[in-house]
Amino acid sequence: MLQKLNEHFQLAENKTTFKTEVMAGFTSFFTCAYIILANPLILKDAGIPLGASVIATIVASVIGCLLMALWVNAPIIMIPGMGVNAFFSYTMVQSLGLSVQQGMLVIVLSGLFFFIVSMSSYGHKILESVPTSLKHGITVGIGLFLTFIGLQKGGIIQSSETTMLALGQLNSPVTVSTIVGIIITLILFVRNIKGSLLIGIVVTSVMTIALTDGKHSSIVDFQTSNNNLFQLSELNLLQIPFWIAVFSMTMIVLFENMGLLSGMLPDMKKFPRAYKAVAISTIASGVVGTSPTIASAESAAGISEGGRTGIPAFVAAILFGLSIFAMPLIQLIPGNAVAPVLILIGALMMSSVKDIPFHDLSEGFPAFLIIICIPMTSSIADGLAFGFIVYPIVKIAIGKWKQVSPLIYVISTLFLLNVVASALLLH
């Protein structure tokens, strides 16, 4: 059995062990397990019943992870994206006025367009045409975004009416647990203790539950499931907002996943197949009734634990599948439990900043916009838009327009059109 696993996942070729890969899988799962409840809570604002959304989230995650594990052999965990689910609920449904059924068809169509691009030579050409400075900017920006999410989840920072953000209540049980978790996780990690990130999640969870008497758990009622979510009926496809949504969603899944995969894949030779897998997973998401799955940034937690093959994704798929039977236990995991891991991973991803040539502002400034706008807008797609739009403008201004790939001009124009169209529809 182990020999067959070794041959399929190429453990020897990737210089890793089965134990290391499994531990990475557990770490990745527990780092992103929050999505089982977080995603349904956001989609609930679009009118999707909580129980139905929990099931759809789990099914979509299992499909995506299995694709990454068995077809791509990469340690990338697929879960519904936190930015794109907000786009679905608050932009597509609430602002553009689409029905949930129309929204799901938007996801399926965007996944089909995504798949067409990934199957063509343009998928690889797009990756090659993106400047190195922007690629590193994407990695750093995502790292800061993860850190920002971790600080919020841990109560270390909070919203403020006067300054937008302020220091949280450092004497609250949740914040104290988070800080202790960060210290323990960091100490274990710098001492190269295997499973340090997973241990950090467990320690933070236990301490938070003990100090708060488990007041941070959630209740899911599966009796509210609505089977009509899986029926794409009574759709009006002639509405302009519908096709604007298709265009916007396609841009988001196309470039957000490009940035995530290029920033995390241990072996970039697997990028073409991984890109196709994400596209197929996007289509599956719309079919089962949830917002698109993405190559989750939390995969970096398992990769940091030594994950190099598809085993972490396979382990995550199994755990996602079993989670439907362990909802009482999962509901006990407090939201701040993943904060130490997100913050530490964000710090590790910051190392890419050294490879951005800030001495050349035509390269450095667009990358800077991506870095700062991803966390500030809480959207990887919006951060990418700022950087990609400005990059060719600066190059043209200094007479170096020939250094810009024709594909980048096309991508920049599409991003600009997306921003303009979204602004016009939302106002």
Secondary structure, DSSP 8 states (H G I E B T S, - for coil): -HHHHHHHHTTTTTT--HHHHHHHHHHHHHHHTTHHHHHHHHHGGGT--HHHHHHHHHHHHHHHHHIIIIII-----EEE-HHHHHIIIIIIITTT---HHHHHHHHHHHHHHHHHHHHSTHHHHHHHHS-HHHHHHHHHHHHHHHHHHHHHHTTSEEEETTTEEEE--TTSHHHHHHHHHHHHHHHHHHTT-TTHHHHHHHHHHHHHHHHHTTTT-----GGG--GGGG---S--TT-HHHHHHHHHHHHHHHHHHHHHHHHH-S-GGGHHHHHHHHHHHHHHHHHHTSS-EEE-TTHHHHHHTT--SSHHHHHHHHHHHHHTT-HHHHTTS-GGGGHHHHHHHHHHHGGGGGGS-TTSHHHHHHHHHHHHHHHHHT-HHHHHHHHHHHHHHHHHHTT-GGGS-HHHHHHHHHHHHHHHHHHHHH-
